[in-house]
Amino acid sequence: MKRKQGDNTDKPRLSAYDKALGLLARREQSRRELRRKLDQGGYASEESDAALARLGEQRYQDDERFAAMLLRNRASQGYGPARIRMELKTHGLTDAAIRLLLDESEVDWQANAVAQLRRRFGGKPAADRAEQGKRAQFLLRRGFAAATVRYATHAEVDEADEES
């Protein structure tokens, strides 16, 4: 008898530990994210708790390592610290841990903001105040601080003046 694709009636169900370990093998995940996926998979709360505790003890799952990875990825994608902070909060990290991580990061937020402006709007400076406001809003939506936005939008004007 042929089995249909997706028919796994002959397969034994994985334990919560094995399921979570398989998820971690694909990419880093936060404890909250793993918990949600195990709950969606129908695992008992006690089994999930034990699996997550064991993974933590073995250092297979580490929220600090996850947070550092997420910070590197989002910063390289051009997001600012406010946006990254909010995403880390959704993963259950504490404000203190997030603040420490952002303070210790070696990301040059100003250079990152200027690079985002160049990528999005090209090398030309803003034609008028409305265009400058549009560029500032773009950076604010990406999670950059107001001071960083001011620096980036003014640095763009300063560079254009130097070229003239």
C-alpha positions as CSV (number, residue, x, y, z in Angstrom):
1,M,0.0,0.0,0.0
2,K,1.3,3.4,-0.9
3,R,1.6,6.1,1.7
4,K,0.3,9.5,1.0
5,Q,2.7,12.4,1.3
6,G,2.5,13.8,4.8
7,D,1.0,10.5,6.2
8,N,3.1,9.7,9.2
9,T,0.8,7.2,11.0
10,D,3.7,4.7,11.2
11,K,6.1,7.2,12.7
12,P,6.3,7.3,16.5
13,R,5.7,10.7,18.0
14,L,8.9,12.5,19.1
15,S,9.3,13.4,22.7
16,A,9.1,17.1,23.6
17,Y,12.9,17.1,24.1
18,D,13.6,15.6,20.6
19,K,11.1,18.0,19.0
20,A,12.7,21.0,20.6
21,L,16.2,19.7,19.8
22,G,15.2,19.3,16.2
23,L,14.0,22.9,16.1
24,L,17.2,24.1,17.7
25,A,19.2,22.2,15.1
26,R,17.7,24.4,12.4
27,R,18.4,27.7,14.1
28,E,18.7,29.4,17.5
29,Q,15.4,29.9,19.3
30,S,14.3,31.6,22.5
31,R,12.9,29.6,25.3
32,R,9.5,31.3,24.8
33,E,9.5,30.5,21.1
34,L,10.2,26.8,21.8
35,R,7.6,26.7,24.5
36,R,5.0,28.1,22.1
37,K,5.9,25.5,19.4
38,L,5.8,22.6,21.9
39,D,2.4,23.8,23.1
40,Q,1.1,24.0,19.5
41,G,2.4,20.5,19.1
42,G,0.2,19.2,21.8
43,Y,2.9,18.3,24.4
44,A,2.0,18.3,28.1
45,S,3.2,21.2,30.1
46,E,5.3,19.1,32.4
47,E,7.0,17.3,29.5
48,S,7.7,20.7,27.8
49,D,9.1,22.2,31.1
50,A,11.4,19.2,31.6
51,A,12.6,19.3,28.0
52,L,13.3,23.0,28.1
53,A,15.1,22.7,31.4
54,R,17.3,19.9,30.1
55,L,18.1,21.8,26.9
56,G,19.1,24.8,29.1
57,E,21.3,22.7,31.3
58,Q,23.0,21.2,28.3
59,R,23.4,24.8,26.8
60,Y,21.6,23.7,23.6
61,Q,19.1,26.5,24.3
62,D,20.4,29.8,25.7
63,D,18.4,33.0,25.6
64,E,21.6,35.2,25.8
65,R,23.1,33.4,22.7
66,F,19.7,33.7,20.9
67,A,19.5,37.4,21.7
68,A,23.1,38.1,20.5
69,M,22.3,36.2,17.2
70,L,19.1,38.2,16.7
71,L,20.9,41.5,17.4
72,R,23.6,40.7,14.9
73,N,21.1,39.6,12.2
74,R,18.7,42.5,12.6
75,A,21.5,45.1,12.8
76,S,23.0,43.7,9.6
77,Q,19.5,43.9,8.0
78,G,19.5,47.7,8.8
79,Y,17.2,47.8,11.9
80,G,17.8,50.2,14.8
81,P,18.1,49.5,18.5
82,A,14.5,50.4,19.3
83,R,13.1,47.9,16.8
84,I,15.5,45.2,18.0
85,R,14.6,45.9,21.6
86,M,10.9,45.4,20.9
87,E,11.6,42.1,19.1
88,L,13.7,40.8,21.9
89,K,10.9,41.7,24.4
90,T,8.5,39.5,22.4
91,H,10.9,36.6,23.0
92,G,10.7,37.1,26.8
93,L,14.0,38.7,27.5
94,T,14.1,41.1,30.4
95,D,14.7,44.9,30.0
96,A,18.0,44.6,31.9
97,A,19.3,41.8,29.7
98,I,18.3,43.7,26.5
99,R,19.9,47.0,27.8
100,L,23.1,45.2,28.6
101,L,23.2,43.4,25.2
102,L,22.6,46.7,23.3
103,D,25.2,48.5,25.4
104,E,27.8,45.9,24.9
105,S,27.1,45.5,21.1
106,E,29.7,47.0,18.8
107,V,27.2,48.2,16.3
108,D,27.8,51.7,14.9
109,W,24.1,52.8,14.8
110,Q,25.0,56.1,13.1
111,A,26.9,54.4,10.3
112,N,24.1,51.8,10.0
113,A,21.5,54.6,9.7
114,V,23.5,56.4,7.0
115,A,24.0,53.2,5.1
116,Q,20.2,52.6,5.2
117,L,19.5,56.0,3.8
118,R,22.0,55.4,0.9
119,R,20.5,52.0,0.2
120,R,17.0,53.3,0.1
121,F,17.3,56.7,-1.4
122,G,20.6,56.5,-3.3
123,G,23.5,58.9,-2.9
124,K,21.6,62.1,-3.6
125,P,20.7,64.4,-0.7
126,A,17.1,65.3,0.1
127,A,15.7,67.9,-2.4
128,D,13.6,69.7,0.2
129,R,12.3,69.6,3.8
130,A,9.5,67.2,2.8
131,E,12.0,64.7,1.4
132,Q,14.2,65.1,4.4
133,G,11.2,64.4,6.6
134,K,10.3,61.3,4.6
135,R,13.9,60.0,5.1
136,A,13.7,60.7,8.8
137,Q,10.4,58.8,9.1
138,F,11.9,55.9,7.3
139,L,14.8,55.6,9.8
140,L,12.4,56.1,12.8
141,R,10.2,53.3,11.5
142,R,13.3,51.1,11.3
143,G,13.9,51.7,15.0
144,F,16.7,54.3,15.1
145,A,16.8,56.9,17.8
146,A,15.9,60.5,17.0
147,A,19.5,61.7,17.7
148,T,20.8,59.0,15.2
149,V,18.2,60.1,12.6
150,R,19.2,63.7,13.0
151,Y,22.9,62.8,12.6
152,A,22.2,60.6,9.5
153,T,20.0,63.1,7.7
154,H,22.4,66.0,8.5
155,A,25.5,63.9,7.6
156,E,23.9,63.3,4.2
157,V,23.6,67.1,3.7
158,D,27.1,67.7,4.9
159,E,28.5,65.2,2.5
160,A,26.7,66.8,-0.4
161,D,28.1,70.2,0.6
162,E,31.6,68.8,0.6
163,E,31.2,67.4,-2.9
164,S,30.1,70.8,-4.3
